[in-house]
Amino acid sequence: MRMHVRFVAVSTALFALSGCGGGGGSNNNEAPAPTPTYSVGGSVSGLAGSGLVLTLNGGADLAIGSAGSFSFPAPLASGASYLVAVKTQPTSPHQTCVATNTSGTVSAAVTNISVSCTTNSYSIGGAVGGLSGGGLTLSLNDDVELAIGTSGNFTFPNNLDSGSSYSVEVTTQPTGPAQTCAITNATGTVGGGPVFNVSVACATNRFLVAGSVSGLTGSGLQLRLNGTTSLPVSANGDFSFPAPLASGASYFVTIQSQPVGPYQTCLLTNGSGTVTNGNTNISVNCTTDRYSVGGTVTGLTGSGLVLRLNGSQDLPIAADGAFEFPTELLSGQTYQVTVSSQTSAHRELCAATNASGSGATLDVTTVKVECATVLGFMYVVGANNQLVEYGIRPDTGALLPIGPIATVGSNSREMIASPDGSTLYVSDTPSSTIRAFSVDQSKGTLSPVAAPVATGASGWGADHLAITPTGEFLYATHISAGTIHLLTVDPVTGALTPQGVVATGLMSGLSASHRVAMTPDGAFLYALSYIGASAKLDTFAIDPATGALSPVTSSTPSDIDGMTIDPLGRFLYLRNQLPSANVTRSDTTVYPFTIDAVTGLLTPVVTITVESSGHQMTIDPTGRFAYLLGAFNYVPTDNHIDTFAIDQTTGALTVIGSPVLVSGRPWAGLACDATGRFLFVANQKTTFSPSAPYDASTFPIHGAGPTEGQLSPAGSGGTTEAVNYAIVVIQ
């Protein structure tokens, strides 16, 4: 415009000069009039982004920073053509600007070019992978939702303007199976094109197979999942298998092993199904099993029998037949049935067999209580320092195992009964003491008579015992001292009073062993002592008034370790010694001697040798038959009893019949009953078992006839743990 004004002014001046100075001439020297120029511009609307550039006639660029009027800086001459175009579209946000009235011929200032800008919009989408469930729903900016049915690409139906923020979320996770879909590139700002990098990755959810246990008190409960995975459960409460299963997988839980200690039965609920959208709710409820204890009673005639279960539950029994304790026991609980009270009938004893056990899960009906009016009693030194009692059946000699009835010392080597059977004496070698027990003649029970009595010498002492037929004097050998000690017997109570040493000179020391035997008239005492193959036999006369011993004679036989006297006092038998422990010996020689009834001197008789270890020897009450017990280190065929007839004049032995086998290693004891009908052996079993290694057996002795004195195979016996040689029969 300024140029236009300036041009008008110059023209006016020239016109004025021409009027004053000159006329009449030609104007050929005048300058041509300049071409007028005009600006080109217009207005921009809707601009939100930056970077918009317009161009004029393809050459002059004009950057537009905001909406409003614009004008290119260089005007165009009148009559010139103009063409305005958008050279660069704006960004941030991306827009599309459209120009109208963009071309023409300049004749005046151009002001009607219109540039209209609108923000671009773009689609939002991406891809879904791993989808196997149904119901997946995505949302865009918490507004637009899109249901996704399968894996693959997806696009929201509504576009978003460039520059706007977007946020894609999982509105609903898929189910059937349950899955968790996670989104990456879920948020951002829309730029200059579609968003297609939203990634939705779906993974099937895994859940623990779990539940709870209640009522569990035992141990060893194991659950199993789908037949492969085991899970030990040790306490009540929640449990879960370590490896989760995928949603939609089947599960099947079973009880692999039921608990014990106590035994229990556990039941499952909700133990199978399909894993859905959470941990399972399996329930395991355990209850402790119970069982009853009972059995049968036979042979009962008296009244007052009471059985006891586990030391506390008593059950009176009135007659033969079945019985059952009223209170059941927890499964797996140990049970023991004992006879709490015997009947009131004289010498009627009842014994329980099959009476104990553990781990029972079913009702126990096998306890046997056998009752009989017994012929007498047999006592054996058993394990755990216990004296074990048996009743002897009068018909068969079978033993009723009454059980432990008294406590003795740790190494009680010898037992002996008073002649009238009213008192039982037991030696305890380590403490060198002797215990006295009064014997109940009706039931065989034992009651201590005062405290254990010391023999009067210290060290490893009281070994073998002998008592005079009057019951006034008791003799005990002392291993360490090699002496014999005298103890007087109270005629009323059976109590012992030490009187000191009455004999010396026996072989002594911890490796020494002693045996004593007395003539049935109480006139002479024979003492055998030995160490290894060396032996010494001393004969003593007994003062009937004082019990004092007077040496008669002494000898030193070789390789002797056993001595037995004829119950009629006519003969004495020595037998040779075993080799060292656990070494088999093929034979035993028995050396008979006649006894001079006046002097006590011994006269040798012809010997006899048999294939036996010669461990124990006894003679029947009539003095006509002898029995030799052999034991060969658990070899069953070598464990037997040889039977001998005794020459009633010379005492010589003659083998009669065949050896009778004895199970196990029978070294604990050998004794006849007073009637001469039964031979008893306390012996180890054929199959050694530390829990119950010994039993006692009865061998019936044949009466009058061709086989008189011979033995029948062992009858029924009662189990005990006889640990020493001592065995005593009281009738």
Secondary structure as UniProt FT lines:
FT   HELIX           2..21
FT   TURN            28..29
FT   STRAND          37..38
FT   STRAND          40..45
FT   STRAND          52..56
FT   TURN            57..59
FT   STRAND          60..64
FT   STRAND          68..71
FT   STRAND          76..77
FT   TURN            78..79
FT   STRAND          81..88
FT   TURN            92..94
FT   STRAND          95..100
FT   STRAND          103..105
FT   STRAND          110..119
FT   STRAND          121..122
FT   STRAND          124..129
FT   STRAND          136..140
FT   TURN            141..143
FT   STRAND          144..148
FT   STRAND          152..155
FT   STRAND          160..161
FT   TURN            162..163
FT   STRAND          165..172
FT   TURN            176..178
FT   STRAND          179..184
FT   STRAND          187..189
FT   STRAND          195..204
FT   STRAND          206..207
FT   STRAND          210..214
FT   STRAND          221..225
FT   TURN            226..228
FT   STRAND          229..233
FT   STRAND          237..240
FT   STRAND          245..246
FT   TURN            247..248
FT   STRAND          250..257
FT   TURN            261..263
FT   STRAND          264..269
FT   STRAND          272..274
FT   STRAND          282..288
FT   STRAND          290..291
FT   STRAND          293..298
FT   STRAND          305..309
FT   TURN            310..312
FT   STRAND          313..317
FT   STRAND          321..324
FT   STRAND          329..330
FT   TURN            331..332
FT   STRAND          335..341
FT   TURN            346..347
FT   STRAND          348..353
FT   STRAND          356..357
FT   STRAND          364..373
FT   STRAND          376..382
FT   HELIX           383..385
FT   STRAND          386..392
FT   TURN            394..396
FT   STRAND          399..407
FT   TURN            410..411
FT   STRAND          415..417
FT   TURN            419..420
FT   STRAND          423..428
FT   TURN            429..432
FT   STRAND          433..439
FT   TURN            441..443
FT   STRAND          446..448
FT   STRAND          453..454
FT   STRAND          462..467
FT   TURN            469..470
FT   STRAND          473..478
FT   TURN            479..482
FT   STRAND          483..489
FT   TURN            491..493
FT   STRAND          496..503
FT   TURN            510..511
FT   STRAND          513..518
FT   TURN            520..521
FT   STRAND          524..531
FT   TURN            532..533
FT   STRAND          534..542
FT   TURN            544..546
FT   STRAND          549..555
FT   STRAND          560..565
FT   TURN            567..568
FT   STRAND          571..576
FT   TURN            581..582
FT   STRAND          588..595
FT   TURN            597..599
FT   STRAND          602..604
FT   STRAND          608..610
FT   STRAND          616..619
FT   TURN            621..622
FT   STRAND          625..629
FT   TURN            633..634
FT   HELIX           636..638
FT   STRAND          640..646
FT   TURN            648..650
FT   STRAND          653..661
FT   STRAND          669..672
FT   TURN            674..675
FT   STRAND          678..684
FT   TURN            690..691
FT   STRAND          694..701
FT   TURN            706..709
FT   STRAND          727..730
//
